[in-house]
Amino acid sequence: MRRVALLAALAGLVVPAPALGAETITLRVNPAIVRYDGLARFQGATVPLSDVFLARQLPGGWTVIAHTTAATDGAFAFERRVRRPGVYQARSFGGDSAVVATRVRPRLTARIRGTALRGRLVPPAAGRLLVGGRGVRLGPGGRFRVRLDRLSAGMHRLSVTVRPRPGYVRVTRLLAIRIRRPPLRIGSHGPNVLALKRSLAEQGYALPGVDSGYGPATYEAVLAFQKVHGLPRTGIVDRRFWSVLARSSRPRPRVPRGDYLEVSKTRQTVYEVRDGRVVNVIHASTGATGNTPVGTWHVYREVSGWDWVLFNPMYFLRGFAIHGYPSVPPWPASHGCVRVPLWIAPGLRERWGYGSVVRVYG
C-alpha cells in the first residue's frame, strides 16, 4: 500500500506533453484588394520556428504554391503576383493559419477615337462591361469597341463600368466627348458622311453601300428620311436633321403582318415590308395629279430591263407600275406610276415581282 501511495504522489509532479497542433501560426495579406497582376504580400508568424508553406484553395482542393523558413523571431513573408481572386492559408508541420482572401481590381482602359469608344477589360472574366448603362460584348482578349455615331451634337459624358463577378471589384471610367455634326450635302466626304449612312442603313433607308461619300444615292436616302419625319425635303443634312436622326428608329408599316410593298402618296415613299417589318425605305415619286390609284393590288406583269421609258416595271393595275426612272424628284411628278431610283429598280423587281401585294395609301 505504501508503494502505491508513493507512485501516486510522484505522478502528480509530471507535466503533460504539449498536444499535437498546439503550434501558433498567423497570416495576413496586404493589400486585400490587388490590382490585376499586382503584388500581394502574405506575412505572419509561427511559434515555435518552423518551415512555412503558402497554400491556395482551388476547385479540386488545396495546393501549395510557395515555401519559406521563418526568421529567428518566427516571422515569415511571401510576395505573390495576383491575377485572379483567391483564398490562402499558411501551413506548417504543426498547424494551419486562418484563411485570408484577396480580391482583384480588373484593368480597364477606355478612350475615344473619332466616333468610336475603344478599350480593353483584363481579365475578361472580371464581370459585365456597361457603357452608359448598356451591356457591351467583349471581343478577343477583352477588347471592345462601341460606335458613338448615333449621338446627337453637343457634349456627352459616358461612364464605362465593370459590374464585377464574385472576387472582383467594381471599376468605372468617366469620359467626355463633344460631337460636332457639320452640314452635309452632295459632294461631302469623310467620317461624318460614314456615320450618317450607317445610321440611315440601320434604320432601313435604302442605300447601295455604306461608305464615306455623299452621292446621289445618299441624297435620295436623306430625302426618304426627311419625308418620313416631316422635315423639309432638301436633301441637305442640317442641325435639325442630325437631332431627329439621333432620336429616331426604323419606321413601322401600316399593316404589321405579311409581305407587301407599301406606297405612301403623302410621304412619297415605298416601304418593303417582310413579316410585318419595314426592311427598306425607298425614295419615290407618284402621280403629279394625284391619280396613282389607292387600294390593295397585285403585280400582274413584270419586265426585266426597259419597257419603253420604264425600267424594270412591276405593273399592279392597268398601266400603273412601280418602276425605275432617271428623274425622281421629292414631289409627285409622274403620270401616275410610282417612280423609284434607277439603281434600286432591278433588285426591287427581283425581290418582289409577279403576284406581290402592293398597298397604296393616300
C-alpha positions in Angstrom: 0.0 0.0 0.0 2.8 2.4 0.8 4.4 1.8 -2.6 1.1 2.6 -4.4 0.7 5.8 -2.5 4.2 6.9 -3.4 3.7 6.3 -7.1 0.5 8.3 -7.0 2.3 11.2 -5.4 5.1 11.2 -8.0 2.5 11.1 -10.8 1.2 14.5 -9.6 4.6 16.0 -10.3 4.7 15.0 -14.0 4.0 17.9 -16.6 1.9 16.7 -19.5 3.5 16.9 -23.0 2.0 19.6 -25.4 -0.7 18.3 -27.7 -0.1 18.0 -31.4 -1.3 21.0 -33.4 -0.7 23.4 -30.5 1.7 25.5 -32.7 0.5 29.0 -33.3 0.7 30.4 -36.9 -0.9 33.6 -38.2 -1.4 35.0 -41.7 -2.5 38.3 -43.1 -2.4 39.8 -46.6 -1.7 43.4 -47.8 -3.4 44.7 -49.8 -6.6 42.6 -49.7 -7.7 44.2 -52.9 -5.0 43.8 -55.5 -4.7 45.5 -58.9 -4.7 42.9 -61.7 -1.1 41.5 -62.0 -0.1 43.4 -58.9 1.9 42.2 -55.9 0.3 41.0 -52.7 2.3 40.4 -49.5 1.4 37.5 -47.3 3.0 37.7 -43.9 2.7 36.2 -40.4 4.5 34.5 -37.6 4.9 31.0 -36.3 5.7 29.7 -32.8 7.8 27.6 -32.5 10.1 28.1 -35.5 9.2 26.0 -38.5 9.2 25.8 -42.3 6.1 27.5 -43.6 4.1 26.7 -46.7 1.6 29.0 -48.5 -1.4 27.1 -49.9 -4.2 28.3 -52.2 -7.6 26.8 -52.5 -8.6 25.5 -55.9 -11.8 23.9 -57.1 -10.3 20.5 -56.6 -8.8 21.2 -53.1 -5.7 23.0 -51.7 -2.3 23.2 -53.3 1.0 24.5 -52.0 2.3 27.5 -54.1 5.3 28.7 -52.0 7.6 27.7 -49.2 9.9 29.6 -46.8 11.6 29.2 -43.5 10.6 31.5 -40.6 13.1 34.0 -39.3 14.6 33.7 -35.8 11.7 35.7 -34.4 9.2 33.5 -36.2 8.2 36.0 -38.8 7.8 35.0 -42.4 6.5 36.6 -45.7 5.6 35.7 -49.2 5.1 38.0 -52.2 2.9 36.8 -55.0 1.7 38.3 -58.2 -2.1 38.2 -58.3 -4.3 37.8 -61.4 -7.4 36.3 -60.0 -9.3 36.2 -56.7 -8.1 33.6 -54.2 -8.3 32.1 -50.7 -5.0 31.4 -49.0 -3.7 29.7 -45.9 -0.3 29.4 -44.2 0.7 25.9 -43.1 3.5 24.4 -41.0 4.2 20.9 -39.7 2.4 21.8 -36.5 -0.7 23.7 -37.6 -2.6 25.8 -40.1 -3.5 29.6 -40.0 -6.9 31.0 -40.6 -7.7 31.7 -44.2 -7.3 35.1 -45.9 -8.8 36.2 -49.2 -7.7 38.5 -52.0 -10.0 40.4 -54.4 -8.8 41.7 -57.7 -9.3 45.2 -59.3 -9.5 44.5 -63.0 -7.6 46.6 -65.5 -10.0 48.7 -67.6 -8.8 51.1 -70.3 -11.1 53.2 -72.4 -10.5 56.0 -74.9 -12.4 57.8 -77.6 -11.0 58.0 -81.1 -13.1 59.7 -83.7 -16.7 58.5 -83.3 -15.8 55.2 -81.5 -15.1 54.3 -77.9 -12.3 51.6 -77.7 -10.8 49.8 -74.8 -10.0 46.6 -73.0 -11.0 44.7 -69.9 -8.4 42.4 -68.3 -9.2 39.8 -67.4 -12.4 39.5 -69.5 -13.9 37.2 -66.8 -13.9 40.1 -64.3 -17.5 41.0 -65.0 -20.0 42.5 -67.3 -19.0 45.7 -69.1 -21.5 48.5 -69.3 -21.2 51.7 -71.4 -23.7 54.3 -70.4 -25.7 51.6 -68.6 -25.9 49.3 -71.6 -24.1 45.9 -71.9 -21.2 45.6 -74.3 -19.9 42.4 -75.7 -16.2 41.8 -75.3 -14.0 40.6 -78.1 -10.8 38.5 -78.1 -8.6 39.5 -75.2 -11.3 41.5 -73.5 -11.2 44.3 -76.2 -14.3 46.2 -77.1 -15.4 48.9 -79.5 -18.6 51.0 -79.2 -19.8 53.3 -82.0 -20.8 56.7 -81.0 -22.0 58.0 -84.3 -25.7 57.9 -83.2 -25.0 60.6 -80.5 -26.5 64.0 -81.2 -24.4 67.0 -81.5 -23.1 68.5 -78.2 -21.2 67.4 -75.1 -21.8 63.9 -73.8 -20.4 62.2 -70.7 -20.0 58.4 -70.8 -19.5 56.0 -68.0 -17.6 52.8 -68.6 -18.2 50.4 -65.8 -17.4 46.8 -64.8 -20.2 45.1 -63.0 -18.0 42.6 -61.1 -18.3 38.9 -60.7 -17.5 37.4 -57.2 -14.0 38.1 -56.1 -13.6 41.2 -58.4 -14.3 44.8 -57.5 -16.2 47.5 -59.4 -14.2 49.7 -61.7 -15.6 52.8 -63.5 -14.0 55.2 -66.1 -15.7 58.5 -66.9 -15.1 60.1 -70.3 -16.4 63.2 -72.1 -16.9 63.7 -75.8 -18.1 66.6 -77.8 -19.9 65.6 -81.0 -19.7 68.1 -83.9 -22.0 67.4 -86.8 -21.4 69.6 -89.8 -23.9 70.2 -92.6 -23.7 67.6 -95.3 -24.8 67.6 -99.0 -23.9 66.1 -102.3 -20.1 66.2 -102.6 -19.4 65.9 -98.9 -16.9 63.3 -97.8 -15.5 61.9 -94.6 -16.3 60.2 -91.2 -19.5 62.3 -90.7 -20.9 61.0 -94.0 -20.0 57.5 -93.0 -21.7 58.0 -89.6 -24.8 59.4 -91.5 -25.0 56.4 -93.8 -24.5 53.9 -91.1 -27.4 55.4 -89.1 -29.7 55.5 -92.2 -28.9 51.9 -93.1 -29.6 50.7 -89.6 -33.0 52.3 -89.7 -33.8 50.7 -93.1 -33.2 53.5 -95.6 -32.2 52.1 -98.9 -28.5 52.6 -99.9 -26.4 50.7 -102.4 -23.5 50.7 -99.9 -22.1 52.4 -96.7 -19.0 54.5 -97.3 -17.7 58.0 -96.8 -19.0 59.6 -99.9 -22.2 61.7 -100.3 -23.5 61.0 -103.8 -27.0 60.8 -105.5 -28.0 57.6 -103.7 -27.2 59.2 -100.3 -29.2 62.3 -101.3 -32.2 60.0 -102.1 -31.9 58.2 -98.7 -31.7 61.6 -97.0 -34.8 62.7 -98.9 -36.6 59.5 -97.8 -35.7 60.2 -94.2 -36.9 63.8 -94.4 -40.2 62.6 -95.9 -40.8 60.0 -93.2 -40.2 62.5 -90.4 -41.9 65.6 -91.9 -38.7 67.5 -92.5 -38.1 69.9 -95.4 -37.3 67.9 -98.5 -33.9 69.5 -99.2 -31.5 66.5 -99.4 -29.3 68.6 -97.1 -28.3 67.3 -93.6 -28.5 70.2 -91.2 -28.6 70.5 -87.4 -32.2 69.6 -87.2 -31.7 66.5 -89.3 -28.9 65.3 -87.1 -31.1 65.9 -84.0 -34.0 63.9 -85.4 -31.7 61.1 -86.7 -30.2 60.6 -83.2 -33.7 60.0 -81.7 -35.4 58.1 -84.5 -35.8 54.4 -85.2 -36.9 52.2 -88.1 -40.4 53.2 -89.3 -43.4 50.9 -89.0 -45.7 49.8 -91.7 -49.5 50.4 -91.8 -50.2 46.6 -91.7 -47.9 44.9 -89.1 -48.0 41.5 -90.8 -47.3 39.8 -94.0 -45.1 40.7 -97.1 -46.0 43.6 -99.3 -44.9 46.9 -100.8 -46.4 49.9 -99.1 -46.7 53.1 -101.2 -47.5 56.4 -99.4 -48.6 59.2 -101.7 -48.4 61.6 -98.7 -44.8 60.8 -97.8 -43.8 59.9 -101.4 -42.1 56.7 -100.2 -42.1 52.9 -100.8 -41.7 50.5 -97.9 -40.6 47.0 -98.5 -42.3 45.0 -95.7 -41.4 41.5 -94.7 -43.2 39.7 -92.0 -44.7 42.9 -90.9 -41.4 44.7 -90.6 -40.0 47.5 -92.8 -36.8 46.3 -94.3 -36.3 49.1 -96.9 -37.4 52.7 -97.2 -37.2 53.9 -100.7 -37.5 57.5 -102.1 -40.3 57.6 -104.6 -42.5 60.0 -106.7 -46.1 59.2 -107.5 -48.6 60.8 -109.9 -48.4 64.6 -110.3 -52.2 64.9 -110.5 -52.7 62.6 -107.5 -54.0 59.9 -109.9 -52.0 57.0 -108.5 -54.7 54.5 -107.5 -55.3 54.0 -103.8 -56.0 50.4 -102.7 -54.6 46.9 -102.4 -53.3 45.4 -105.7 -51.2 42.6 -107.0 -48.4 42.7 -109.5 -49.8 41.1 -112.7 -46.9 41.8 -115.0 -43.2 42.5 -114.7 -40.5 43.3 -117.2 -36.7 42.8 -116.8 -34.9 45.9 -118.2 -36.6 48.7 -120.1 -40.3 48.7 -121.2 -40.4 51.9 -123.2 -39.3 54.6 -120.7 -40.0 52.4 -117.6 -37.0 50.5 -116.1 -37.8 47.1 -114.5 -41.5 47.9 -114.1 -43.9 45.9 -111.9 -47.5 46.6 -113.2 -50.2 46.4 -110.5 -53.2 48.0 -112.2 -53.7 48.6 -115.9 -50.7 50.8 -116.9 -49.8 51.8 -113.4 -46.4 50.4 -112.2 -43.6 50.7 -109.8 -40.6 51.3 -111.9 -37.1 52.9 -112.1 -36.8 56.3 -113.7 -33.9 58.7 -114.3 -35.7 61.6 -112.5 -37.3 61.0 -109.0 -37.9 64.4 -107.5 -39.1 65.0 -103.9 -42.6 65.8 -105.0 -45.3 63.9 -107.1 -44.1 64.1 -110.7 -45.1 61.0 -112.7 -48.0 60.3 -115.0 -49.5 58.1 -112.3 -46.9 55.4 -111.8 -44.6 55.1 -108.8 -41.1 56.1 -109.7 -38.1 54.8 -107.8 -34.3 55.4 -108.4 -32.8 53.5 -111.2 -30.2 51.8 -109.1 -32.7 50.0 -106.9 -35.3 49.1 -109.5 -33.6 45.8 -110.7 -33.2 44.4 -107.1 -36.7 45.6 -106.2 -38.3 43.6 -109.1 -36.2 40.5 -108.3 -37.3 40.6 -104.7 -41.0 41.0 -105.4 -42.3 40.7 -109.0 -45.3 38.8 -110.2 -48.1 38.2 -107.6 -46.6 40.5 -105.0 -49.0 42.6 -102.9 -49.0 46.4 -103.4 -50.8 48.6 -100.9 -51.2 52.2 -102.0 -52.2 54.8 -99.4 -53.2 58.4 -99.9 
